[in-house]
Amino acid sequence: MTHRGEDIGRWLTRQQRDWARLNPEQQHRLDEAGVKPAVRPHKAASRTSAKAAAKGSDAFQRGVAALRQYIQREEKTAVGSQHVEELPDGTSL
């Protein structure tokens, strides 16, 4: 389901996942609506290797590069959810 172009399911998942980053007012408003933070198993976090962390960092950097390229070309920051950006190295996001 989307509202004004925002995928509500994805938005809600992000809010739950990033609960600790929300300010107290945002947490309170979501809590009143029945939304709770995502529960993460502690063992999964401890299994994260340096190699996996580096891979995540690389993916983040590629995402930033793709966004910069898109903004430079389109002169806007609103990227459609179905958009695929081709990077100079031949990969796409």
PyMOL commands that set and color helices and strands:
alter all, ss='L'
color gray80, all
select helices_A, chain A and resi 8-17+19-21+24-32+42-46+50-74
alter helices_A, ss='H'
color red, helices_A
select strands_A, chain A and resi 2-3+6-7
alter strands_A, ss='S'
color yellow, strands_A
deselect
rebuild
show_as cartoon
